[in-house]
Amino acid sequence: MKKSLFGSLVAGAVLAVMAVSAQAQDKVYKVGMDQTDYPPFATKDTSGKWTGWEVDLAMAVCESQGMKCELTPTAWDGIIPALQEGKIDFIFASMTINEDRKQQVDFTHFYYDSTTIIIGPKADATKIDFDNPESMKGKVMGAQNATIHSKFLQARFGSAAEIKTYDGLDTALADLGAGRLDYVQEGRSTMAPFLASEAGQAYEEKAVVPADPIMGEGVGAAVRKGDTETLDKLNAGIKAVVTSGKYDEITKKYPELTGMLVVPTF
């Protein structure tokens, strides 16, 4: 009787382990990304498919760890709540690592960094003085909503300039082109395609944003607080993609990013 009971318990335990293992193998990770175009990092083509440097990198990280991943476009200002509520499993969307966000999520090692710039019309001779908010008196400055860029502009120039925020960079650039904005702040790598385009020929880099705690520590993937399993997989994946040469292979597909990214070292 005891042997029979023991055998049943062992068999049950084995089946339970097998079930958990099968669930782990079948798990599909929902990758949170900004639902607005962010070229060359993520852009939706006419068929509805998302492509771009960051899309390719996220899929390569997943593949290196045997993770099944699917992109889940999400409104930027709701992307952290979506993670916390379990609607997505991690964020891979050019999210800068900073102290505010560290209180809400856990970050991987940074997977890229980029110089931040402010662009404006070539015809505008105004000097942007980061130590003197009054240098921007009467100006209208723009950035994407709920980003380090909008927070930085508000902190540095909000007392003198009007700071406008947008759901996406494309709408900010549209307002710049229409004369409703004087300047837009973003990463140099993100601004490069616009400045190289026909629409961007009347604009130029006006200033490089100085180091500031608001600007953070590079871009990383974010997971729910305490989700060490996903965090460890992503960190291992980022390292594998960089050290294998896959990172450089992906970047070569996007010549506009040449020399624009700070690459992590391991």
C-alpha positions in Angstrom: 0.0 0.0 0.0 2.8 2.4 1.0 4.7 1.5 -2.1 1.7 2.0 -4.3 1.0 5.4 -2.7 4.6 6.4 -3.0 4.7 5.4 -6.7 1.5 7.4 -7.3 3.0 10.5 -5.6 6.3 10.2 -7.7 4.3 9.7 -10.9 2.2 12.8 -10.1 5.2 14.9 -9.3 6.9 13.9 -12.6 3.7 14.7 -14.6 3.5 18.1 -12.8 7.1 18.9 -13.7 6.5 17.9 -17.3 3.4 20.1 -17.4 5.3 23.1 -16.1 8.2 22.5 -18.5 5.7 22.2 -21.4 4.1 25.5 -20.4 7.5 27.2 -20.2 8.3 26.0 -23.7 5.0 27.1 -25.1 5.1 30.5 -23.4 4.9 33.4 -25.9 6.4 36.6 -24.6 4.5 39.7 -25.5 7.1 42.4 -26.4 5.8 45.9 -25.6 6.7 48.5 -28.2 5.5 52.0 -29.0 2.5 51.9 -31.3 3.7 55.0 -33.2 6.4 54.9 -35.9 9.9 55.5 -34.6 12.2 55.1 -37.6 14.7 53.6 -38.0 14.0 51.7 -34.8 10.4 50.6 -35.5 8.1 51.4 -38.4 4.9 49.8 -39.6 4.8 49.1 -43.3 1.7 49.3 -45.6 0.9 45.6 -44.9 0.9 46.3 -41.1 4.2 44.5 -40.4 6.6 46.2 -38.0 10.2 46.5 -39.1 13.3 48.3 -37.9 16.5 48.1 -36.1 15.0 47.6 -32.6 12.4 45.1 -33.9 15.3 43.1 -35.4 17.3 43.3 -32.2 14.4 42.3 -30.0 13.7 39.2 -32.2 17.4 38.3 -32.2 17.6 38.5 -28.4 14.6 36.3 -28.1 15.9 33.8 -30.6 19.2 33.5 -28.8 17.4 32.4 -25.7 14.9 30.1 -27.4 12.1 32.5 -26.4 8.9 32.8 -28.5 8.2 36.5 -28.8 5.5 38.6 -30.5 5.3 42.3 -30.8 2.6 44.1 -28.9 2.2 47.8 -30.0 1.1 49.9 -27.0 0.5 53.6 -26.4 3.7 55.0 -25.0 2.1 56.8 -22.0 0.5 53.5 -21.0 3.3 51.1 -21.7 4.6 50.8 -18.1 1.1 50.3 -16.7 0.5 47.6 -19.4 3.7 45.8 -18.2 2.6 46.0 -14.5 -0.8 44.7 -15.4 0.6 41.7 -17.3 -0.7 42.8 -20.7 2.9 42.6 -21.9 5.9 40.7 -20.6 8.7 43.1 -21.2 9.3 46.5 -22.9 11.8 46.8 -25.8 11.1 50.2 -27.1 14.0 52.7 -26.7 13.1 53.2 -23.1 15.8 55.2 -21.3 17.0 53.8 -17.9 16.5 56.5 -15.2 15.8 56.7 -11.5 12.1 57.4 -11.9 11.5 54.4 -14.0 13.7 52.2 -11.8 11.1 52.7 -9.1 8.5 51.1 -11.4 10.3 48.4 -13.4 13.5 46.4 -13.5 15.9 47.1 -16.3 18.4 45.0 -18.3 21.9 46.1 -19.1 21.6 49.0 -21.6 21.6 47.8 -25.2 22.3 51.2 -26.9 22.8 54.8 -26.1 22.6 57.8 -28.3 23.6 61.5 -28.2 20.5 63.7 -27.7 20.1 66.9 -29.8 17.7 69.8 -30.4 16.9 70.6 -34.0 15.5 73.8 -35.5 15.3 75.9 -38.6 18.7 76.7 -40.3 17.5 80.3 -40.6 17.2 80.6 -36.8 20.3 82.1 -35.3 19.2 81.9 -31.7 21.8 80.3 -29.3 20.4 77.7 -27.0 21.9 78.2 -23.6 21.1 75.3 -21.3 22.2 77.3 -18.2 19.9 80.2 -19.0 16.2 79.4 -19.6 15.6 83.0 -20.7 17.6 82.2 -23.9 14.4 80.4 -25.0 12.0 83.1 -23.9 9.1 83.2 -26.3 10.1 80.0 -28.1 8.0 76.9 -28.5 9.8 73.6 -27.9 8.5 70.1 -28.5 9.1 66.5 -27.7 7.3 63.2 -27.4 5.0 63.0 -24.4 6.1 61.1 -21.2 9.7 60.9 -22.3 13.0 62.1 -20.9 13.0 64.7 -23.6 9.8 66.4 -22.6 10.8 66.2 -18.9 14.2 67.7 -19.7 12.8 70.6 -21.7 10.3 71.3 -19.0 13.0 71.3 -16.3 15.5 73.4 -18.2 13.3 75.8 -20.2 9.8 75.5 -18.9 10.0 78.8 -17.0 10.6 80.8 -20.1 9.5 78.7 -23.2 6.3 77.0 -24.1 6.8 73.2 -24.0 4.5 71.2 -26.2 4.3 67.4 -26.0 3.1 64.9 -28.6 2.0 61.3 -28.8 4.7 60.6 -31.4 7.8 62.2 -32.9 6.2 62.3 -36.3 3.5 64.8 -35.1 6.1 66.9 -33.4 8.1 67.1 -36.6 5.0 67.9 -38.6 4.3 70.9 -36.3 8.0 71.9 -36.7 7.5 71.9 -40.5 4.2 73.9 -40.1 5.9 76.6 -38.0 4.0 75.7 -34.8 7.3 74.7 -33.1 10.7 76.3 -33.0 12.6 73.3 -31.8 12.3 69.6 -31.2 14.4 67.4 -28.9 15.2 63.7 -29.6 18.1 61.3 -30.0 20.5 62.0 -32.8 20.1 58.5 -34.2 16.3 59.1 -34.4 16.6 62.5 -35.9 19.0 61.4 -38.6 16.4 60.1 -41.1 14.4 63.3 -40.9 17.4 65.6 -41.3 18.5 63.5 -44.3 15.1 63.7 -45.9 13.7 66.3 -48.3 11.4 67.6 -45.6 14.4 68.0 -43.2 16.6 70.1 -45.5 15.5 73.4 -43.9 16.5 72.2 -40.4 19.7 71.4 -38.6 21.2 70.3 -35.3 21.1 73.4 -33.0 22.6 71.9 -29.8 23.7 68.8 -28.1 21.9 68.2 -24.8 24.4 68.0 -21.9 24.7 65.2 -19.3 21.8 65.4 -16.8 20.3 62.9 -14.4 17.0 63.2 -16.3 18.6 61.9 -19.4 19.4 58.6 -17.8 21.8 55.8 -18.4 21.2 54.5 -21.9 18.3 52.4 -23.3 17.4 49.0 -21.7 14.6 46.5 -21.8 12.2 46.7 -18.9 10.5 43.8 -17.0 8.1 43.7 -14.1 9.6 44.3 -10.7 11.0 41.0 -9.4 10.7 39.1 -12.7 14.3 37.8 -12.5 13.6 34.9 -14.9 12.7 37.2 -17.8 15.4 39.7 -16.8 18.1 37.1 -16.8 17.1 35.7 -20.2 17.1 39.2 -21.7 20.5 40.1 -20.2 21.9 36.8 -21.5 20.3 37.5 -24.9 21.7 41.0 -25.2 25.2 39.7 -24.3 24.9 36.9 -26.8 23.7 39.1 -29.7 26.5 41.6 -29.0 29.4 39.1 -28.6 28.3 36.9 -31.5 28.5 39.8 -34.0 24.7 39.7 -34.6 24.3 43.2 -33.2 26.7 44.6 -35.8 25.1 42.6 -38.5 21.7 44.1 -37.7 23.1 47.6 -37.5 24.6 47.3 -41.0 21.1 46.9 -42.4 20.4 50.5 -41.3 23.2 52.7 -42.7 21.6 55.8 -41.1 22.7 54.5 -37.7 26.4 54.2 -38.6 28.4 55.9 -35.9 25.2 57.0 -34.1 25.0 54.3 -31.4 27.0 53.6 -28.3 27.3 49.8 -28.2 27.5 47.9 -24.9 30.6 45.9 -24.2 30.9 42.6 -22.3 
